[in-house]
Amino acid sequence: MANPVFISYRRSDTTGEAGRLADSLENLLGAACVFRDADDIPAGEDFAVFLQRELAGTEVAVVLIGKKWLAELNSRLNKPEPDFVRIEIATALKLGKRVIPVLLQGAELPSAASLPDDLRALVNRQAINLRDEAWTADAGRLADAIGRPYAWRLLALRAAIFVVVVVIATKYAIGTLAPNADNQLELARGVIVSLLALFAGVEGFLWWKRKKRVA
């Protein structure tokens, strides 16, 4: 079964960073959401066929580009052996997948003229820098760009706490403001509506902040 995020990297260029990034993204996005060939191709599978199938079902392809990436690409252009990294990226672009170049080791995005035709669309994709000295923050920005899953468990927890607060606040308001009055129902309704509006406002603000951070 395909994973939402596909990490494309050259072993001669960014092997260590690929493993570190896979761990970071799994912590930020959830377990079993990241594909990396070193860990995720079962024994006995045809490498090329499995990669094609995985890319067809993926949502985002993350292309790691270090200082040796372009030189390695150029060195493989005239070799008979297939360049699987090139095949990965070209396939993702051809399938219309979302492709995010991630620049490592201070590398820059190659120019279109330096790339073969099937990879030139890569330079039109917005790149993200992943710096060793700011790994946590940069990995977080990448996770936001990919799209973190909504924290439904936290929302459920906040909703449960809100229900408790509503009950306590309603009982307190009735007991303090209208212990013997006939309008207790209206008072309770007013308290509940006010707290619901407050809850909706807070959740709306949190959603807006999350969307702004992703954008």
Secondary structure, 3 states (H helix, E strand, C coil): CCCCEEEECCHHHHHHHHHHHHHHHHHHHCCCCEECHHHHCCCCCCHHHHHHHHHHHCCEEEEEECCCHHHHHHHHCCCCCCCHHHHHHHHHHHCCCEEEEEECCCCCCCCHHHCCHHHHHHHHCCCEECCHHHHHHHHHHHHHHHCCCCCHHHHHHHHHHHHHHHHHHHHHHHHHHCCCCCCHHHHHHHHHHHHHHHHHHHHHHHHHHHHHHHC
